Structure formats: C-alpha cells, structure tokens
Amino acid sequence: MRARDIKPGFFKNEELAECSLAARLLFPGLWMLADREGRLEDRPKRIKGEIFPYDAFDIDALLDELAQHGFIQRYAVNDVKYIQIMNFLKHQRPHNNETQSVIPPCSEALSTIAESAFDHGEKDLQPCDEALRSSSLSPSSLSPPSLSIAQPAVAPDMDEPTAEPMEPQKPPSEKTARPKKPPEPVEYSEAFERLWAIYPRRVDKQRAFEVWQRIRAPDHERVITAARNYAAEMRRVQKDPEFILYPKTFLNKNTWEEWEHGSPEADVGGVTNAEKAAIIAKYTDEEGQRDDRSILREIRAIERERGVKQAV
C-alpha cells in the first residue's frame, strides 16, 4: 500500500455521506492500493484482505455502492476487471519513484464511461480524462467485430461541407409543445410523518422519504427514537440550524444508529454509541439478524469494567 493525501473536504462531502460508513472508509483505502494513475485490479477478496482484514464486509457490494455514486469506475479489458478512481490525479501527487501503471485505462473498456458526477470532497469536478477523450471513444476501439453497438446520431460539423444541406429545424407546433404534467403528490407513510414532526431540520422532505423507504420496516421505530434523541441534543446545545444534519444524511444507517441510545458521547466511564455500534455490528449476521443477548452482555461487561453503576 502507498501513502496518499486526504483533504479536509473529504469529511464534509454530503454526497459521500450518502454511502455507508464502510464504503466511506473503503474509498481512501482504494487510493492506497491504486497505482500512480489511480487504477487497480478489481479483486474484492484481495482488497478486503488489504483494507478490512478483520471485518466481515461485502467488498463487492461496497465497490458497487461507490460506483453508483460516481466515485469509482469499474470496467473490464480482455475479461480482466479493473477499477479507476475518478479525479485521482487532481487530488494526489504520486511519488516520482512510483512505477508507471501497467493497467490499461478505462478508455479501452467495451462500454463508454460517463463523466464522473462527484469529487473527493470539492465542487470543481473533473471527468476521468483518459475515459472521456474523443479519440478513445471511437466505435473501432470500443466494439469488437462480433458486437454491433448503435452509435448516437451526431450533427455534422458546420465548418465542413456535407453531402446534403441540412434543413432548418421547424419550431415546435402547438400540438407538440404540450405543457408538462405537474408531478403527482407524494403519499408519505404515517411512521415517516412522525419522524418528520420531531426532526429539528425539516428540508428536502421527498428525498428524505426516499432514503426512509430503503430502511427496513422493523427498524423504523429505532430510527424515530434516534431522531428524538438527536433533536433533544440539538436543542440542548442550541445548535445553529445551518449545522444540523440534513434529514437524508441523518437517515443513513451509520448516522442514525449512533443516536439510537442517546448522544454519541456517553458519560465518563460509560460506553459511547460508537462503541455500541461496533458491538452491534459484531453480533449482526449477513442477513441483518442481531444477537441482542450477546450485544447486551458485552455492553454490560464493559460498563462493569469501567465502574459504571447500572440503572435498576
């Protein structure tokens, strides 16, 4: 693994906050595995052994999560799978002694790579340079003879002569220029409305509801409890509304779970919510089933060791 730089904006990127905590931790780990061009082999088992040797994470699913949010590009060349970290050279300064990359760029992959939608925590976004060069997106370089891929129609260059003159486009008629239908109102569930009523910063309700719908129904009451604890803490410290989490960010699993049992910072000698979250993850199987008895036993053992008086 190689030493890489992490900028302060990494921790405040709201788009990255949409990813799970494990995916957010995996992302900078990929930088350390990548070569000087931000490329590495797409081998989930090997990646897990390097970054998460002691955790039972599904690396393939986490890589898909990062790819869906535009932070990496997964591609294949000659049936060999690779990963391209988007905007890598914009944020990293590889050492002069690092060897040149032997991994083919994503421009050699069969499918056309779209421009990256996100950054390493900053706003001025750049596309994956090698993937988006027009010379590398020609049909001959992307399509083997056995495949037929339709290419988008491109208007001819107006500076070059054409075989036939282009007809001027006609303005849309009244029949074709129909007004768009207004979006249908969203029907929010009763449980979500209870959450919304107590949350301290009520903005972007529809987006928050979309994230809410991805949470398992048995966990809804736990989320509401966490929101109530978070709202109480924000009132206690008189938090500036500008710095209160967006609802969609709070509903990220690794965020609301930190507040399920109160403030993440427990009293001196107690068990912090971060520690509780780690214990819960330890006793939760791949299907999401929790061993509550073992979780409670380990929490109580830590509290006894620290001399915390148990409530009767």
C-alpha positions in Angstrom: 0.0 0.0 0.0 1.1 3.6 -0.7 0.8 6.8 1.3 -1.8 9.2 -0.1 -3.3 12.6 0.9 -6.7 13.2 2.4 -8.1 16.7 2.1 -10.4 18.2 4.8 -13.3 18.4 2.3 -13.4 14.6 2.3 -15.1 14.6 5.7 -17.8 17.1 4.7 -18.8 15.8 1.4 -22.6 15.3 1.6 -22.7 13.1 -1.5 -20.1 10.7 0.1 -22.2 10.8 3.3 -25.0 9.1 1.3 -22.7 6.0 1.2 -22.5 3.6 4.2 -19.7 4.1 6.7 -17.9 1.0 5.4 -17.9 2.4 1.9 -16.7 5.8 3.0 -13.8 4.0 4.8 -13.1 1.8 1.8 -12.8 4.7 -0.6 -9.5 6.2 0.8 -8.2 2.7 1.2 -8.5 2.2 -2.6 -6.3 5.3 -3.1 -3.5 3.5 -1.2 -3.9 0.3 -3.3 -4.1 2.2 -6.6 -1.1 2.9 -8.9 0.1 6.3 -9.8 -2.8 6.7 -12.3 -5.5 5.8 -9.8 -6.0 2.3 -11.2 -6.1 -1.1 -9.5 -7.3 -4.6 -10.2 -11.0 -5.2 -9.3 -10.4 -8.2 -6.9 -12.8 -7.8 -4.0 -11.2 -10.6 -1.9 -7.7 -9.2 -2.2 -9.0 -5.7 -1.5 -10.7 -7.0 1.7 -7.5 -8.6 2.8 -5.6 -5.4 2.5 -8.2 -2.9 3.9 -10.6 -4.9 6.1 -8.6 -8.0 7.2 -10.6 -8.2 10.4 -14.1 -7.3 9.3 -16.8 -9.3 7.5 -17.8 -6.7 4.9 -19.1 -7.5 1.4 -16.4 -5.6 -0.6 -18.1 -6.3 -3.9 -21.3 -4.6 -2.7 -19.3 -1.7 -1.2 -17.5 -1.2 -4.6 -20.8 -1.2 -6.4 -22.0 1.5 -3.9 -19.1 3.7 -4.6 -19.5 3.2 -8.4 -23.2 4.0 -8.2 -22.3 7.4 -6.5 -19.7 8.1 -9.2 -16.6 7.9 -7.0 -15.0 5.0 -8.9 -15.5 3.3 -12.3 -15.5 -0.5 -12.6 -14.6 -1.8 -16.0 -13.1 -4.7 -17.8 -10.5 -5.1 -20.6 -9.9 -8.5 -22.2 -12.1 -10.1 -19.5 -9.8 -8.7 -16.7 -11.6 -6.5 -14.2 -10.2 -3.1 -13.1 -11.1 -0.1 -11.0 -10.5 3.6 -12.0 -10.6 6.1 -9.1 -12.3 9.3 -10.5 -10.3 12.5 -10.4 -7.4 10.7 -8.8 -4.6 12.8 -10.2 -6.4 16.0 -9.4 -6.0 15.3 -5.7 -3.0 13.1 -5.4 0.7 13.7 -6.1 2.3 10.3 -6.7 5.9 9.9 -5.7 8.4 10.2 -8.6 9.8 6.8 -7.8 6.4 5.1 -8.3 6.5 2.8 -11.2 4.4 3.5 -14.3 0.9 2.0 -14.4 0.6 -1.3 -16.3 -3.2 -1.4 -16.0 -5.0 -0.3 -19.2 -7.1 2.9 -18.8 -10.9 2.7 -18.7 -11.0 4.1 -22.3 -10.1 0.7 -23.5 -13.1 -0.9 -21.9 -16.1 -2.0 -24.1 -18.6 0.3 -22.6 -18.4 4.1 -22.8 -17.5 5.7 -19.5 -19.7 8.6 -18.4 -18.4 11.7 -16.8 -17.9 11.5 -13.0 -20.6 13.2 -11.0 -18.7 13.6 -7.8 -15.4 14.6 -6.4 -13.1 13.8 -3.5 -15.0 16.4 -1.4 -14.7 19.5 -3.6 -17.1 21.2 -6.0 -14.9 21.8 -9.1 -15.4 18.5 -10.7 -13.3 16.9 -13.5 -14.1 14.0 -15.7 -12.0 10.9 -16.0 -9.6 12.3 -18.6 -8.5 9.1 -20.2 -12.0 7.7 -20.3 -13.6 10.7 -22.0 -11.1 11.6 -24.7 -12.9 11.6 -28.0 -10.1 9.7 -29.7 -10.5 6.8 -27.3 -14.3 6.6 -27.8 -14.3 5.7 -31.5 -16.5 2.7 -32.5 -13.5 0.7 -33.7 -11.8 0.9 -30.3 -14.9 0.1 -28.3 -16.7 -2.6 -30.3 -15.2 -6.0 -31.3 -16.2 -7.3 -34.7 -18.7 -9.7 -33.1 -20.8 -7.0 -31.5 -23.0 -4.3 -33.0 -23.4 -1.2 -30.9 -25.6 1.6 -32.1 -23.8 4.9 -32.1 -25.7 8.2 -31.3 -26.5 10.4 -34.3 -24.1 13.4 -34.4 -24.9 16.5 -36.3 -22.2 17.2 -39.0 -19.7 20.0 -38.4 -21.0 23.2 -39.8 -17.5 24.2 -40.9 -17.2 21.1 -43.2 -19.1 20.5 -46.5 -21.8 17.9 -46.3 -23.3 15.7 -48.9 -26.8 17.3 -48.5 -27.7 20.7 -47.0 -29.3 20.5 -43.5 -32.9 21.6 -43.4 -33.6 24.2 -40.8 -35.4 23.0 -37.8 -39.0 23.9 -37.5 -40.3 25.5 -34.3 -42.4 23.1 -32.3 -46.1 23.3 -33.1 -48.8 23.9 -30.6 -49.7 20.2 -30.7 -46.2 19.0 -29.9 -45.3 21.7 -27.3 -47.6 20.4 -24.6 -47.1 21.6 -21.1 -45.6 19.0 -18.7 -47.9 17.5 -16.2 -47.3 18.5 -12.6 -45.7 15.8 -10.5 -48.1 13.7 -8.6 -48.1 14.4 -4.8 -46.1 12.0 -2.7 -48.0 9.9 -0.1 -45.9 9.8 3.0 -46.3 6.9 5.4 -47.6 7.5 9.0 -44.3 6.4 10.5 -42.3 8.8 8.4 -44.7 11.7 9.2 -44.0 11.0 12.9 -40.3 11.2 12.2 -40.7 14.4 10.2 -42.6 16.1 13.0 -39.8 15.7 15.5 -36.7 16.1 13.3 -35.0 19.5 14.0 -34.3 20.4 10.4 -37.2 19.7 8.0 -35.8 20.3 4.5 -35.9 18.2 1.3 -38.8 16.0 2.5 -39.2 13.9 -0.6 -35.5 13.0 -0.8 -35.6 12.1 2.9 -38.6 9.9 2.3 -36.8 8.0 -0.5 -34.0 7.2 1.9 -36.5 6.3 4.6 -38.1 3.7 2.3 -34.8 1.9 2.0 -34.8 1.3 5.8 -36.3 -2.0 6.9 -39.8 -1.6 8.4 -38.8 -3.3 11.7 -36.1 -0.5 12.2 -38.5 2.4 11.7 -39.2 2.8 15.5 -35.5 2.6 16.2 -34.9 5.5 13.7 -37.6 7.6 15.3 -36.1 7.1 18.7 -32.7 8.1 17.3 -34.2 11.2 15.7 -35.9 12.1 19.0 -32.5 11.8 20.8 -30.8 13.9 18.1 -33.4 16.6 18.2 -33.2 16.8 22.1 -29.4 17.2 21.9 -29.6 19.9 19.2 -32.0 21.8 21.5 -29.7 21.3 24.5 -26.6 22.7 22.8 -28.6 25.3 20.9 -27.1 24.1 17.6 -27.2 26.6 14.7 -29.8 25.1 12.2 -27.2 25.6 9.5 -25.0 22.9 11.1 -27.8 20.4 11.8 -27.7 17.3 9.5 -30.0 17.1 6.5 -32.7 14.5 7.1 -31.5 12.4 4.2 -28.0 12.4 5.8 -29.2 11.5 9.2 -31.2 8.6 7.8 -28.1 7.0 6.6 -27.8 3.8 8.8 -24.4 4.5 10.2 -25.6 8.0 11.3 -28.9 7.3 13.0 -27.6 4.3 14.8 -25.1 6.5 16.6 -28.1 8.3 18.2 -30.3 5.4 19.0 -29.2 5.3 22.6 -28.7 9.0 23.1 -25.8 11.3 22.4 -22.8 9.5 20.8 -20.6 10.9 23.7 -21.6 9.0 26.8 -20.8 10.0 30.4 -17.2 9.4 31.7 -16.8 5.6 32.2 -19.7 4.7 30.1 -20.0 3.1 26.6 -20.1 5.5 23.8 -22.5 5.0 20.9 -19.6 4.5 18.6 -18.6 1.5 20.8 -22.1 0.3 20.9 -22.4 0.4 17.1 -19.2 -1.7 16.8 -20.6 -4.2 19.2 -23.9 -4.4 17.3 -22.0 -4.9 14.0 -20.0 -7.7 15.7 -23.1 -9.6 16.6 -25.1 -9.0 13.4 -25.0 -11.6 10.6 -25.0 -11.0 6.9 -28.8 -11.2 6.8 -29.1 -8.4 9.3 -30.2 -10.6 12.2 -28.9 -9.3 15.6 -27.9 -11.4 18.7 -29.3 -8.9 21.2 -28.5 -11.1 24.2 -24.8 -11.2 23.3 -24.8 -7.4 22.5 -26.3 -6.6 25.9 -23.9 -8.9 27.7 -20.8 -7.3 26.1 -22.0 -3.8 26.8 -22.7 -4.6 30.4 -19.3 -6.2 30.8 -17.6 -3.0 29.6 -19.7 -0.9 31.9 -18.8 -3.1 34.9 -15.1 -2.9 33.9 -15.4 0.9 33.9 -17.3 1.0 37.1 -20.5 2.4 35.7 -23.5 2.0 38.1 -26.3 0.1 36.4 -29.8 1.6 36.4 -32.3 -0.6 38.2 
